[in-house]
Amino acid sequence: MSANLISYQFKAAVMTNKFVLVLETGVGNLINKFDAIGYLQSQGIYPEIVCQGSLAACLDLIDIEAKQLSGVFEKRRFFKKKTIVFFFDCLRLPSLIASLGSTVFIQLDDRVSLARRLLYFSRAFWRLFGIHFLRIDYYAHEKVNNFRLILQILGNNEPTDDALVGLCRPNYFAQTIIQKLEHHKYRVKLDDGIQDLVLLQCGVANGLRSIKTASPKKISKIHDELRKANIDAVLVGGPADVTFAKLVEAECEIDPRLYVGQTSIKDIWKMVTVAKCIISFDSSLGHIAAYLEVPLVWVGGCGAFSRSRPWSKPHLTHFALSPTYFNFLSQNPIRESTALKFTNGTLPTDLIDTTEITSAVISICGNRLAQSTHCK
């Protein structure tokens, strides 16, 4: 499909206020789309947003009121005679079914799964039904691909890599979010004794055996080493992490400060703004820290580093990566090691020495404390 035709159909949708972005994804993935939405707004384009769950609270932080539609029939009524745009990771079958009959643009790749491969290679057939597939760069960062989609539907079918990376650099909404959070009141009260707050992620809302997180024993060891270094590490997580947090608590030598399952999503955002450092696994907490430019120690176990890492400034981030963590740009693991098979409950992140993580945090906190003292 030509860039001119894509642009024409998209502009017609914008002019008639019938342009919808479907953002049914995770919080971390949503944050990677903030700047693409900001770029659209800078061009005078304000799409309607459809999302679900806690994403609405995150979008509220950037002054976007999103619609939460529960079922296929409700979505179908809303989508009727509109132009619907799906980012790569936002394609869900109920929403796709609901969009049939509308003009639909879907960012898709021919590598991820058999179902998506079939969709992409049969794109000429689907075009007859008003569904257009726009290909992503499989090896590029998610944020780059988000801008790729926006530029494609604006008429630039082959944006250069330099142009895309340049667009990714600003954090359009960071200051807006920080200012809004200044007036936010916590749902729970933080301990008065906390002085130098460090958030330690406890689970990634994927159950007890997620390969994204470390074992309870590993997390408890990180916690204890930081507390012994007089750093106020607190455990945070969502309602789905409560059971996992209890296992971590049982392993801790020093009684942990637990806020797992007690905080709202806006509480977490505000805690990040006042923290000295964030320790995050491959989940939304790291993306929040990166977007707000808060020092981050990001612990990676399995995945595609070049595509899913937080889009953060190098001097604010330490990447603690397992030997199993692949860099798609080189097709090899980040460190010199072959892929490992995990037995006896060992997780990829358990291969990382806790000393690497705690040393990075102590270094960051020391620098931050020195700067604070100097400023006074």
C-alpha positions as CSV (number, residue, x, y, z in Angstrom):
1,M,0.0,0.0,0.0
2,S,1.4,3.4,-1.0
3,A,2.4,6.0,1.6
4,N,0.2,8.6,-0.1
5,L,-2.9,6.4,0.2
6,I,-2.2,5.7,3.8
7,S,-1.7,9.3,4.5
8,Y,-4.9,10.3,2.7
9,Q,-7.0,7.8,4.6
10,F,-5.4,8.8,7.9
11,K,-5.8,12.6,7.3
12,A,-9.5,12.0,6.4
13,A,-10.0,10.2,9.7
14,V,-8.3,13.0,11.6
15,M,-10.4,15.7,9.9
16,T,-13.6,14.0,10.8
17,N,-12.5,13.2,14.4
18,K,-12.7,9.5,13.7
19,F,-9.2,8.3,14.5
20,V,-8.7,5.8,17.3
21,L,-5.5,4.4,19.0
22,V,-6.0,1.1,20.6
23,L,-3.6,0.8,23.6
24,E,-4.4,-2.7,25.1
25,T,-0.9,-3.5,26.4
26,G,1.2,-3.4,29.6
27,V,2.1,-0.3,31.6
28,G,5.8,-0.5,30.4
29,N,4.7,-0.8,26.8
30,L,2.3,2.1,27.2
31,I,5.1,4.4,28.6
32,N,7.1,3.7,25.4
33,K,4.1,5.1,23.5
34,F,3.8,8.4,25.4
35,D,6.2,10.3,23.2
36,A,4.5,9.0,20.0
37,I,1.2,10.4,21.3
38,G,3.0,13.6,22.3
39,Y,4.3,13.9,18.7
40,L,0.8,13.5,17.3
41,Q,-0.4,16.2,19.6
42,S,2.5,18.5,18.5
43,Q,1.1,18.0,14.9
44,G,-2.4,19.1,16.1
45,I,-3.7,15.5,16.1
46,Y,-5.7,14.3,19.2
47,P,-6.8,10.7,18.7
48,E,-9.4,8.9,20.8
49,I,-7.7,6.3,23.0
50,V,-9.1,2.9,24.0
51,C,-7.3,1.0,26.8
52,Q,-8.0,-1.2,29.8
53,G,-7.3,-1.5,33.5
54,S,-4.6,0.6,35.2
55,L,-3.6,2.1,31.8
56,A,-6.3,4.7,32.2
57,A,-4.7,6.1,35.4
58,C,-1.3,6.3,33.6
59,L,-2.9,8.2,30.7
60,D,-4.6,10.5,33.1
61,L,-1.1,11.6,34.2
62,I,-0.5,13.0,30.7
63,D,-4.0,14.6,30.6
64,I,-5.6,12.0,28.3
65,E,-9.0,10.7,29.0
66,A,-9.2,7.1,27.7
67,K,-12.2,5.0,27.0
68,Q,-12.4,1.5,28.6
69,L,-14.7,-0.7,26.5
70,S,-15.5,-4.1,28.0
71,G,-16.7,-6.4,25.2
72,V,-16.6,-7.0,21.4
73,F,-20.1,-5.6,20.8
74,E,-19.4,-2.4,22.8
75,K,-16.1,-1.9,20.9
76,R,-17.8,-2.7,17.6
77,R,-20.3,0.1,18.1
78,F,-17.5,2.5,19.1
79,F,-15.2,1.6,16.2
80,K,-17.9,1.8,13.5
81,K,-16.9,4.0,10.6
82,K,-13.7,5.1,12.2
83,T,-10.0,4.6,11.4
84,I,-8.4,2.2,14.0
85,V,-4.7,2.0,14.6
86,F,-3.0,-0.9,16.5
87,F,0.6,-0.7,17.7
88,F,2.6,-3.9,17.4
89,D,2.0,-5.1,20.9
90,C,-1.6,-3.9,21.2
91,L,-3.3,-6.4,18.9
92,R,-5.9,-8.4,20.8
93,L,-8.3,-10.7,19.0
94,P,-11.5,-9.3,20.5
95,S,-10.5,-5.8,19.4
96,L,-9.5,-7.0,15.9
97,I,-12.8,-8.7,15.5
98,A,-14.6,-5.5,16.7
99,S,-12.7,-3.4,14.2
100,L,-13.8,-5.4,11.1
101,G,-15.7,-3.2,8.7
102,S,-13.7,-0.1,9.7
103,T,-10.4,1.1,8.2
104,V,-7.7,-0.6,10.2
105,F,-3.9,-0.1,10.4
106,I,-2.0,-2.8,12.2
107,Q,1.7,-2.7,13.0
108,L,2.9,-6.3,12.5
109,D,5.9,-8.5,12.1
110,D,6.4,-11.8,10.2
111,R,8.7,-13.3,12.9
112,V,6.9,-13.5,16.2
113,S,4.3,-16.3,15.9
114,L,2.8,-18.5,13.2
115,A,-0.6,-16.6,13.5
116,R,1.1,-13.3,13.0
117,R,3.1,-14.6,10.1
118,L,0.0,-15.8,8.4
119,L,-1.7,-12.5,8.9
120,Y,1.3,-10.6,7.5
121,F,1.9,-12.8,4.4
122,S,-1.9,-12.7,3.6
123,R,-2.0,-8.9,3.8
124,A,-3.1,-8.5,0.2
125,F,-6.2,-10.5,1.1
126,W,-7.0,-8.5,4.3
127,R,-6.6,-5.3,2.4
128,L,-9.9,-6.1,0.7
129,F,-11.6,-5.8,4.1
130,G,-9.9,-2.4,4.9
131,I,-7.2,-4.0,7.1
132,H,-3.7,-2.8,6.3
133,F,-0.5,-4.3,7.8
134,L,2.5,-2.0,8.3
135,R,5.8,-3.9,9.0
136,I,8.0,-3.2,12.0
137,D,11.8,-3.5,12.3
138,Y,12.1,-6.6,14.4
139,Y,15.6,-5.6,15.7
140,A,14.7,-2.0,16.7
141,H,13.6,-0.8,20.1
142,E,9.9,-0.7,20.7
143,K,9.9,3.1,21.1
144,V,11.5,3.4,17.6
145,N,8.9,1.2,16.1
146,N,6.1,3.3,17.7
147,F,7.4,6.3,15.9
148,R,7.8,4.3,12.7
149,L,4.1,3.6,12.8
150,I,3.2,7.2,13.4
151,L,5.4,8.5,10.5
152,Q,4.0,5.7,8.2
153,I,0.4,6.8,8.7
154,L,1.4,10.4,8.3
155,G,2.8,9.6,4.9
156,N,6.5,8.8,5.4
157,N,6.5,5.1,4.5
158,E,10.3,4.7,4.9
159,P,11.5,6.9,7.8
160,T,15.3,6.9,8.4
161,D,16.7,5.4,11.5
162,D,18.4,8.7,12.5
163,A,15.0,10.5,12.2
164,L,13.3,7.9,14.4
165,V,16.0,7.9,17.1
166,G,15.9,11.7,17.1
167,L,12.2,11.7,17.7
168,C,12.6,9.2,20.6
169,R,15.0,11.4,22.6
170,P,12.5,13.8,24.2
171,N,10.4,12.8,27.1
172,Y,7.4,15.0,26.1
173,F,5.3,14.5,29.3
174,A,7.9,13.9,32.0
175,Q,7.6,17.4,33.6
176,T,3.8,17.3,33.3
177,I,3.7,14.0,35.2
178,I,6.1,15.2,37.9
179,Q,4.1,18.3,38.5
180,K,0.8,16.4,38.7
181,L,2.2,13.9,41.1
182,E,3.3,16.7,43.5
183,H,-0.4,17.0,44.5
184,H,-1.0,13.2,44.7
185,K,-1.7,11.7,48.1
186,Y,-0.5,8.2,48.8
187,R,-3.1,5.5,49.4
188,V,-0.8,4.2,52.1
189,K,1.5,6.0,54.4
190,L,5.3,5.5,54.0
191,D,7.3,4.8,57.1
192,D,8.6,8.0,58.7
193,G,12.1,6.4,59.1
194,I,12.7,6.2,55.4
195,Q,15.3,8.8,54.3
196,D,17.0,7.5,51.1
197,L,14.3,5.6,49.4
198,V,15.2,2.8,47.0
199,L,12.5,0.8,45.4
200,L,13.1,-2.9,44.9
201,Q,10.7,-4.7,42.6
202,C,9.1,-7.8,44.1
203,G,7.6,-9.9,41.3
204,V,6.3,-8.8,37.9
205,A,2.7,-9.7,38.2
206,N,3.2,-12.9,36.3
207,G,2.9,-15.4,39.1
208,L,5.5,-17.3,41.1
209,R,7.6,-18.8,38.2
210,S,8.0,-15.8,35.8
211,I,11.4,-15.9,34.1
212,K,11.4,-12.1,34.2
213,T,12.0,-12.0,38.0
214,A,14.5,-13.5,40.3
215,S,13.9,-16.2,43.0
216,P,12.6,-15.0,46.4
217,K,16.0,-16.0,47.9
218,K,17.9,-13.7,45.4
219,I,15.6,-10.8,46.0
220,S,15.8,-11.2,49.8
221,K,19.6,-11.2,49.5
222,I,19.6,-8.0,47.5
223,H,17.3,-6.4,50.2
224,D,19.4,-7.5,53.1
225,E,22.7,-6.4,51.6
226,L,21.2,-2.9,50.9
227,R,19.7,-2.6,54.4
228,K,23.0,-3.6,55.9
229,A,24.6,-0.7,53.9
230,N,22.1,1.6,55.5
231,I,20.1,2.0,52.3
232,D,16.3,2.2,52.8
233,A,15.2,-0.5,50.3
234,V,11.5,-1.1,50.2
235,L,9.6,-3.9,48.4
236,V,7.0,-2.8,45.9
237,G,4.7,-4.6,43.5
238,G,1.1,-5.1,42.5
239,P,-1.8,-7.1,43.9
240,A,-0.7,-10.1,41.8
241,D,2.7,-10.1,43.6
242,V,1.4,-10.5,47.1
243,T,2.0,-14.2,47.4
244,F,5.4,-13.9,45.9
245,A,6.2,-11.1,48.3
246,K,5.4,-13.3,51.3
247,L,8.0,-15.8,50.0
248,V,10.6,-13.0,49.8
249,E,9.7,-11.8,53.3
250,A,10.2,-15.3,54.7
251,E,13.8,-15.4,53.3
252,C,14.8,-11.9,54.6
253,E,17.2,-11.7,57.5
254,I,16.0,-8.1,58.2
255,D,12.3,-7.4,58.3
256,P,11.4,-5.8,55.0
257,R,9.2,-2.7,54.5
258,L,6.5,-4.2,52.3
259,Y,4.2,-2.1,50.1
260,V,3.3,-4.9,47.7
261,G,-0.3,-4.9,46.8
262,Q,-1.0,-1.8,48.9
263,T,-0.2,1.0,46.4
264,S,-2.1,2.4,43.4
265,I,-0.4,2.8,40.1
266,K,-0.1,6.6,40.8
267,D,1.4,5.8,44.2
268,I,4.1,3.9,42.4
269,W,4.7,6.8,39.9
270,K,5.1,9.2,42.8
271,M,7.4,6.9,44.8
272,V,9.6,6.8,41.8
273,T,9.9,10.6,41.6
274,V,11.2,10.8,45.2
275,A,13.4,7.7,45.1
276,K,17.2,7.8,45.1
277,C,17.3,4.6,42.9
278,I,15.0,2.0,41.4
279,I,15.9,-1.7,41.1
280,S,13.6,-3.2,38.4
281,F,13.2,-6.5,36.6
282,D,11.9,-6.5,33.0
283,S,8.7,-4.7,33.9
284,S,6.9,-1.4,34.1
285,L,8.8,0.0,37.1
286,G,12.0,0.3,35.1
287,H,10.2,2.1,32.2
288,I,8.6,4.5,34.7
289,A,12.1,5.3,36.2
290,A,13.6,5.7,32.7
291,Y,10.9,8.1,31.6
292,L,11.2,10.3,34.7
293,E,15.0,10.1,34.5
294,V,15.5,8.5,37.9
295,P,18.6,6.4,38.4
296,L,17.9,2.8,37.6
297,V,19.4,-0.6,38.1
298,W,17.7,-2.8,35.5
299,V,18.0,-6.6,36.0
300,G,17.4,-8.6,32.8
301,G,17.0,-12.4,32.6
302,C,15.5,-13.4,29.2
303,G,14.4,-11.4,26.2
304,A,15.5,-9.1,23.5
305,F,17.7,-6.4,25.0
306,S,17.8,-4.2,21.9
307,R,14.0,-4.2,21.7
308,S,12.6,-4.2,25.2
309,R,15.1,-2.4,27.5
310,P,14.0,0.8,29.2
311,W,14.7,3.8,26.9
312,S,17.0,5.6,29.4
313,K,20.0,7.8,29.6
314,P,23.2,5.8,29.9
315,H,24.6,7.8,32.9
316,L,21.4,7.1,34.9
317,T,21.2,3.3,34.2
318,H,23.1,0.2,35.2
319,F,22.1,-2.9,33.2
320,A,22.7,-6.1,35.2
321,L,22.1,-8.8,32.6
322,S,22.1,-12.6,32.8
323,P,24.2,-14.5,30.3
324,T,20.9,-15.7,28.8
325,Y,19.9,-12.2,27.8
326,F,20.2,-11.9,24.0
327,N,21.1,-8.8,22.0
328,F,19.2,-9.0,18.8
329,L,21.6,-6.7,17.0
330,S,24.4,-9.2,17.3
331,Q,22.4,-12.4,17.5
332,N,24.5,-13.4,20.5
333,P,24.1,-13.2,24.3
334,I,25.2,-10.0,25.9
335,R,28.0,-11.8,27.7
336,E,30.2,-14.6,26.5
337,S,28.1,-17.6,27.3
338,T,26.0,-20.1,25.6
339,A,22.3,-20.4,26.3
340,L,21.7,-22.3,29.5
341,K,19.1,-24.8,30.5
342,F,17.7,-24.1,33.9
343,T,17.1,-26.9,36.4
344,N,16.2,-27.2,40.1
345,G,14.1,-24.0,39.9
346,T,17.0,-21.7,38.9
347,L,15.9,-18.6,37.1
348,P,17.9,-16.6,34.5
349,T,18.3,-13.6,36.8
350,D,19.6,-15.9,39.6
351,L,22.9,-16.1,37.5
352,I,23.6,-12.5,38.3
353,D,25.7,-11.9,41.3
354,T,23.8,-9.8,43.9
355,T,27.1,-7.9,44.5
356,E,26.8,-6.4,41.0
357,I,23.3,-5.1,41.8
358,T,24.0,-3.8,45.3
359,S,27.3,-2.2,44.4
360,A,25.5,-0.3,41.5
361,V,22.8,0.9,43.9
362,I,25.4,2.0,46.6
363,S,27.4,3.9,44.0
364,I,24.2,5.6,42.7
365,C,23.0,6.5,46.1
366,G,26.4,7.8,47.2
367,N,26.6,10.0,44.2
368,R,23.1,11.3,44.7
369,L,23.7,12.0,48.4
370,A,27.0,13.8,47.6
371,Q,25.2,16.0,45.1
372,S,22.4,16.8,47.6
373,T,24.9,17.8,50.2
374,H,26.8,19.9,47.7
375,C,23.6,21.7,46.6
376,K,22.8,22.6,50.2
